[in-house]
Amino acid sequence: MKDAHSFARRGIMELPAYTPGKPIEEVQREFGLTSVIKLASNENPLKVSPLALAAMHQELENCFLYPESSSPCVRTALAQRLSCGADNIVVANGGDQVISLICQAFLDEGDEAVVGDPSFGIYNQNILIMGARIVRVPLVNLTFDLDAILRAVTEKTKLIFFCNPNNPTSTIVPKDEVARFMARVPERCVVVFDEAYFEYADDPAYGDGMEYVRAERNVVVLRTFSKAYGLAGCRIGYAVAPGHLTQALLRVMPAFPVNRVAQAGAVAALGDTAFVEASKKLNAEGRTYLVNALGEMDMPCPQSHSNFVFTDTRMDAKLVYNELLKRGVIVRPGMQWGFPTSLRVSVGTMDENRAFIATMKEIKG
Ligand SMILES: Cc1ncc(COP(=O)(O)O)c(C=O)c1O
């Protein structure tokens, strides 16, 4: 009998498959529901910016032409926003592709890549695809432990994935701790600052990775248009890094990674300050409401610095997840991250947040 194992590259068939949040359509079909709320993939509850929507409609008629390969319009707009050179920016098919490019560009077989545990699962899959080794460093109080990460660094360490704010726990590391870490990390390691949730981290203690890009340190900052810019379905994200690193990332880039509609949408979304501000405001209100309401139900959450909360249900999370699904609410259960009683819940509109809390109360009884 034919078997994928005899064809696939060594180790590929042992890779863990990524489980994304369940799509609304699938839950509607499975449970015969018409109204379903998805709080599972940290998308923007305000949907698409009106300016981005108009720009994307307009761009549709040009879709018979290939897009510009390096997304120059997006890089120019970003360079102005971030006060860096357009050459410091690599635009890709979502932050997911940025992670894949980083692993392809920097990891050889047998190298080590350090990740927080738990953190964003896509790192692990890409590290393993390159034949490198994952070194997991447990979080402490649901937060990255940068001292432990430094202790885990060996001669073989090439990459350190630092997710700040961290997915799934929503916590940040304060900037003075990040500075101490950056002062000690060996030059041979590339530190990836995954800042997919950067726009929501409004705590004054938060410090992003851009200062290290400007200082030409060996860092790659990852950001995305999927969250505060409301373009998750368009698949567009970017890396910001010193030129000596972007040069390597560009070598492994496919020919046309980002389609025309996504490029037009991203430029317009960047210019729609009112939409981004409204998204941040709604999110700040929603996450405070959720953390407080869950706290009152004996379901503690760490303070959230992102657009989701991570809560301990003190029950079997799989059971709670299934009960929520039956009632038309999709969230993410914590088993996949080694937290069998926790849930990760995206911040929705205030109506969605209230509906989730009401359903949760029903389940808790
Ligand atoms: C921490 C983190 N990094 C990167 C990504 C990738 O985002 P995208 O591929 O939608 O740009 C996500 C998506 O949820 C994320 O949570």
Ligand as a Chemical Component Dictionary entry (heavy atoms), coordinates in Angstrom:
data_LIG
# 
_chem_comp.id                   LIG 
_chem_comp.type                 NON-POLYMER 
_chem_comp.pdbx_formal_charge   0 
_chem_comp.three_letter_code    LIG 
# 
loop_
_chem_comp_atom.comp_id 
_chem_comp_atom.atom_id 
_chem_comp_atom.alt_atom_id 
_chem_comp_atom.type_symbol 
_chem_comp_atom.charge 
_chem_comp_atom.model_Cartn_x 
_chem_comp_atom.model_Cartn_y 
_chem_comp_atom.model_Cartn_z 
_chem_comp_atom.pdbx_ordinal 
LIG C1 C1 C 0 1.805  35.650 18.125 1  
LIG C2 C2 C 0 1.397  35.606 16.696 2  
LIG N1 N1 N 0 2.330  35.768 15.769 3  
LIG C3 C3 C 0 2.024  35.740 14.465 4  
LIG C4 C4 C 0 0.726  35.535 14.058 5  
LIG C5 C5 C 0 0.467  35.457 12.584 6  
LIG O1 O1 O 0 -0.450 36.375 12.148 7  
LIG P1 P1 P 0 -0.843 36.509 10.638 8  
LIG O2 O2 O 0 -0.268 35.357 9.882  9  
LIG O3 O3 O 0 -2.326 36.528 10.607 10 
LIG O4 O4 O 0 -0.246 37.809 10.199 11 
LIG C6 C6 C 0 -0.291 35.358 14.994 12 
LIG C7 C7 C 0 -1.666 35.118 14.581 13 
LIG O5 O5 O 0 -2.580 34.938 15.323 14 
LIG C8 C8 C 0 0.061  35.392 16.361 15 
LIG O6 O6 O 0 -0.853 35.197 17.311 16 
# 
loop_
_chem_comp_bond.comp_id 
_chem_comp_bond.atom_id_1 
_chem_comp_bond.atom_id_2 
_chem_comp_bond.value_order 
_chem_comp_bond.pdbx_ordinal 
LIG C1 C2 SING 1  
LIG C2 N1 SING 2  
LIG C2 C8 DOUB 3  
LIG N1 C3 DOUB 4  
LIG C3 C4 SING 5  
LIG C4 C5 SING 6  
LIG C4 C6 DOUB 7  
LIG C5 O1 SING 8  
LIG O1 P1 SING 9  
LIG P1 O2 DOUB 10 
LIG P1 O3 SING 11 
LIG P1 O4 SING 12 
LIG C6 C7 SING 13 
LIG C6 C8 SING 14 
LIG C7 O5 DOUB 15 
LIG C8 O6 SING 16 
# 
